[in-house]
Amino acid sequence: MNSIKLCAILAIAAFWLSSCEKNDPITELGTTNGEFSAQISMSFNNTRPGIGDTVVVTVSTWQRDDKFDKVEFQETIFETFGIEMSLEKGTAISTIDVASGNNTFSTLVLNDTIKNMAVWKSVVAQELDQYWVTVSNNYVIRSEYELERLDGKYPSDVTLISSLSETDFGVLKSILAYGITADDYLLLFPDAPETHFTNGGTYALTSLGINNLKENLTKEALVPIISNIAKKGNYNVQMDARVITPTGAVTTAATRIFENNI
């Protein structure tokens, strides 16, 4: 009986010790690659900046053993937009706001990532001491960031047309075919017969004219008669920050996205 009691006591003790280890507050701090993960937070003096504004970005970080490799500030810039375009003889189209009855919908929306997690400021471990704040017992790094308007693969001028894929240009031609004026059509196709034009109504072109434009219009022919072109949509700047320890453990701050209309 004593042996049975002893075994039961030992089993209970082993379970208790195992439970203590799982709930050990030191263990719960977490380790990655053999080191305690650093902590990091990020804040801004302006949470709704416009293009051209300067934002003060503040990153605060600390680590149990004070082991750091570097702290990085990162930017991701991406835009989502349609095209507003007018031609010399009165044609005006928008690929992002197309009306049909009482509804408005988008027909050609382009996406472009201009920068992806690009590092715009880096502070290495040897430089961190200059950012130490005794009162808060952590490192506080402040840096100014200017929100610039940058173009990626789609320029903000007529050369945007040349940057379109053949598929996207095909969609643009379809929109243009239903919105073009007869005078602009004649600039593109000076020898077009009367059968390409309607005598009034919703569209300037008949099905023959519409199909001719879709099949035969080229980028090179369109660009010279564009009087104005602009991107319309959203321009987004995503801010990230991360801290890295010497063994490569990475901790990231909560992401913030600044959105502006273009």
C-alpha positions as CSV (number, residue, x, y, z in Angstrom):
1,M,0.0,0.0,0.0
2,N,2.9,2.4,0.9
3,S,4.4,1.7,-2.6
4,I,1.1,2.6,-4.3
5,K,0.8,5.8,-2.2
6,L,4.4,6.8,-3.0
7,C,3.8,6.3,-6.8
8,A,0.7,8.4,-6.6
9,I,2.5,11.2,-4.8
10,L,5.3,11.1,-7.3
11,A,2.9,11.3,-10.3
12,I,1.1,14.3,-8.7
13,A,4.4,16.0,-8.1
14,A,5.5,15.4,-11.7
15,F,2.2,16.8,-13.1
16,W,2.5,19.9,-10.8
17,L,6.1,20.6,-11.9
18,S,5.0,20.1,-15.6
19,S,2.2,22.6,-15.1
20,C,4.5,25.1,-13.5
21,E,6.9,25.0,-16.4
22,K,4.1,25.7,-19.0
23,N,2.9,28.7,-17.0
24,D,6.3,30.0,-16.2
25,P,6.1,33.7,-16.9
26,I,9.7,33.8,-18.1
27,T,9.0,31.2,-20.7
28,E,5.8,33.0,-21.8
29,L,7.9,36.0,-22.8
30,G,8.8,33.9,-25.8
31,T,12.0,33.0,-27.5
32,T,12.9,32.9,-31.2
33,N,16.2,31.4,-32.5
34,G,17.4,31.0,-29.0
35,E,16.9,34.6,-27.9
36,F,14.0,36.5,-26.3
37,S,12.0,38.4,-28.9
38,A,12.3,42.1,-28.8
39,Q,9.2,44.3,-28.4
40,I,8.3,47.1,-30.7
41,S,5.6,49.7,-31.3
42,M,5.1,52.5,-33.8
43,S,3.2,55.8,-33.7
44,F,2.7,58.9,-35.8
45,N,2.1,62.6,-35.1
46,N,-0.4,62.7,-38.0
47,T,-2.6,59.7,-38.9
48,R,-4.2,61.3,-41.9
49,P,-1.4,62.9,-43.9
50,G,-1.9,64.1,-47.5
51,I,0.5,63.7,-50.3
52,G,3.4,66.2,-49.7
53,D,3.0,66.2,-45.9
54,T,5.8,65.2,-43.6
55,V,5.0,62.7,-40.8
56,V,7.1,62.1,-37.7
57,V,7.3,58.3,-37.2
58,T,8.2,57.1,-33.7
59,V,9.4,53.6,-33.1
60,S,9.9,52.3,-29.5
61,T,11.7,49.1,-28.8
62,W,13.2,47.0,-26.0
63,Q,14.5,43.5,-25.4
64,R,14.9,41.5,-22.2
65,D,18.7,40.9,-22.7
66,D,19.3,44.2,-24.6
67,K,20.5,42.2,-27.7
68,F,19.8,43.9,-31.0
69,D,21.0,43.7,-34.6
70,K,19.1,46.6,-36.1
71,V,15.8,48.5,-36.3
72,E,14.3,49.1,-39.7
73,F,11.6,51.5,-41.0
74,Q,9.9,50.2,-44.1
75,E,7.6,51.6,-46.8
76,T,5.2,50.0,-49.3
77,I,3.6,52.2,-51.9
78,F,0.8,51.0,-54.1
79,E,-2.0,52.5,-56.1
80,T,-5.3,51.4,-57.5
81,F,-6.8,53.5,-60.2
82,G,-8.8,53.9,-63.4
83,I,-8.1,56.2,-66.3
84,E,-9.8,59.5,-67.1
85,M,-9.1,60.5,-70.7
86,S,-10.3,63.2,-73.1
87,L,-9.6,63.5,-76.9
88,E,-9.2,66.5,-79.1
89,K,-12.8,66.5,-80.5
90,G,-14.8,66.2,-77.3
91,T,-14.6,62.5,-76.3
92,A,-14.4,62.0,-72.5
93,I,-14.3,58.6,-70.8
94,S,-13.6,57.3,-67.3
95,T,-12.8,53.7,-66.8
96,I,-13.5,53.7,-63.1
97,D,-16.9,55.5,-63.0
98,V,-19.1,54.1,-65.8
99,A,-22.8,54.8,-65.5
100,S,-25.4,52.3,-66.6
101,G,-29.0,53.2,-65.6
102,N,-28.9,54.1,-61.9
103,N,-25.7,52.2,-61.3
104,T,-22.0,53.2,-61.5
105,F,-19.4,50.6,-61.9
106,S,-15.7,50.2,-62.8
107,T,-14.6,48.6,-66.1
108,L,-10.8,49.0,-66.1
109,V,-9.0,49.3,-62.8
110,L,-5.2,49.0,-62.6
111,N,-3.0,48.0,-59.7
112,D,0.6,48.9,-59.3
113,T,3.0,48.3,-56.4
114,I,5.6,51.0,-56.6
115,K,7.7,50.0,-53.6
116,N,7.4,46.8,-51.6
117,M,8.7,46.7,-48.0
118,A,11.6,49.1,-48.9
119,V,13.8,50.1,-46.0
120,W,13.9,53.9,-45.7
121,K,15.7,54.1,-42.4
122,S,17.9,51.7,-40.5
123,V,19.5,51.9,-37.1
124,V,22.1,49.3,-36.2
125,A,22.9,48.1,-32.7
126,Q,26.0,50.3,-32.4
127,E,23.9,53.4,-32.9
128,L,21.1,52.6,-30.5
129,D,22.5,54.1,-27.4
130,Q,21.9,57.6,-28.7
131,Y,18.1,56.8,-28.7
132,W,18.0,55.4,-25.1
133,V,15.3,57.1,-23.0
134,T,15.9,56.4,-19.3
135,V,12.4,57.5,-18.1
136,S,10.6,54.9,-20.3
137,N,13.4,52.4,-20.1
138,N,13.5,51.8,-23.9
139,Y,14.9,53.0,-27.2
140,V,12.8,55.6,-28.9
141,I,13.7,56.4,-32.6
142,R,11.9,59.3,-34.3
143,S,12.3,60.1,-38.0
144,E,10.6,62.3,-40.5
145,Y,8.9,60.8,-43.5
146,E,7.6,62.7,-46.5
147,L,4.7,61.3,-48.4
148,E,5.7,61.7,-52.0
149,R,3.6,61.0,-55.1
150,L,5.6,58.5,-57.2
151,D,4.8,56.8,-60.4
152,G,5.5,53.1,-60.9
153,K,5.1,51.4,-64.2
154,Y,2.2,53.6,-65.2
155,P,3.2,57.3,-65.7
156,S,0.8,60.2,-65.1
157,D,0.9,61.3,-68.7
158,V,0.1,60.0,-72.2
159,T,2.9,57.5,-72.1
160,L,0.6,55.6,-69.6
161,I,-1.1,54.2,-72.8
162,S,2.2,52.6,-73.9
163,S,2.5,50.9,-70.5
164,L,-0.8,49.1,-70.8
165,S,-0.8,45.4,-71.5
166,E,-2.5,44.3,-74.7
167,T,-5.4,42.9,-72.6
168,D,-5.9,46.2,-70.7
169,F,-5.6,48.2,-73.9
170,G,-8.3,46.0,-75.4
171,V,-10.6,46.9,-72.5
172,L,-9.8,50.6,-73.0
173,K,-10.6,50.3,-76.7
174,S,-14.0,48.7,-75.9
175,I,-14.9,51.6,-73.5
176,L,-13.7,54.1,-76.1
177,A,-15.7,52.5,-78.9
178,Y,-19.0,53.3,-77.1
179,G,-18.0,56.8,-75.9
180,I,-16.1,58.3,-78.8
181,T,-17.4,61.2,-80.8
182,A,-17.7,61.0,-84.6
183,D,-15.1,63.8,-85.0
184,D,-12.5,62.0,-82.9
185,Y,-13.3,58.7,-84.7
186,L,-12.5,60.5,-88.0
187,L,-9.2,61.7,-86.6
188,L,-8.3,58.0,-86.0
189,F,-9.9,56.7,-89.2
190,P,-10.1,59.6,-91.8
191,D,-11.4,57.3,-94.5
192,A,-14.2,55.8,-92.5
193,P,-17.4,55.2,-94.5
194,E,-20.8,56.5,-93.5
195,T,-21.8,53.0,-92.5
196,H,-19.6,53.4,-89.4
197,F,-21.8,56.3,-88.0
198,T,-25.2,56.4,-86.6
199,N,-27.7,59.2,-87.2
200,G,-28.1,60.0,-83.6
201,G,-28.9,58.1,-80.4
202,T,-26.8,56.7,-77.6
203,Y,-23.6,56.0,-79.5
204,A,-21.9,57.8,-82.4
205,L,-20.8,54.6,-84.0
206,T,-22.7,51.7,-85.5
207,S,-21.7,48.1,-84.7
208,L,-19.4,48.3,-87.8
209,G,-17.6,51.4,-86.5
210,I,-17.4,49.9,-82.9
211,N,-15.9,46.7,-84.1
212,N,-13.5,48.5,-86.4
213,L,-12.2,50.6,-83.5
214,K,-11.8,47.6,-81.3
215,E,-10.0,45.6,-83.9
216,N,-7.8,48.2,-85.6
217,L,-7.0,51.1,-83.1
218,T,-3.4,51.1,-82.0
219,K,-1.6,52.8,-79.1
220,E,0.5,54.7,-81.6
221,A,-2.6,56.1,-83.3
222,L,-4.4,57.0,-80.1
223,V,-1.6,58.9,-78.2
224,P,-1.4,61.9,-80.6
225,I,-5.1,62.9,-80.2
226,I,-5.2,62.6,-76.4
227,S,-5.7,66.1,-75.0
228,N,-5.7,65.0,-71.3
229,I,-5.2,61.9,-69.3
230,A,-5.1,61.2,-65.6
231,K,-5.2,58.4,-63.1
232,K,-8.2,58.4,-60.7
233,G,-8.3,56.2,-57.7
234,N,-6.3,55.6,-54.5
235,Y,-2.6,56.1,-53.6
236,N,-1.6,54.2,-50.6
237,V,1.5,54.4,-48.4
238,Q,2.0,51.5,-45.9
239,M,4.3,52.0,-43.0
240,D,6.0,49.1,-41.3
241,A,8.8,48.7,-38.7
242,R,10.7,45.8,-37.4
243,V,13.4,44.9,-34.9
244,I,15.9,42.1,-35.5
245,T,18.1,40.4,-32.9
246,P,21.6,39.0,-33.6
247,T,20.3,35.5,-34.3
248,G,17.7,36.7,-36.7
249,A,14.6,36.9,-34.5
250,V,12.2,39.4,-36.0
251,T,9.4,41.3,-34.4
252,T,7.2,43.7,-36.3
253,A,5.1,46.6,-35.3
254,A,1.4,47.0,-36.3
255,T,1.1,48.2,-39.9
256,R,-0.4,51.6,-40.8
257,I,-1.7,52.5,-44.2
258,F,-2.2,56.1,-45.3
259,E,-4.7,56.4,-48.2
260,N,-5.1,59.4,-50.5
261,N,-7.3,60.0,-53.5
262,I,-5.7,60.7,-56.9
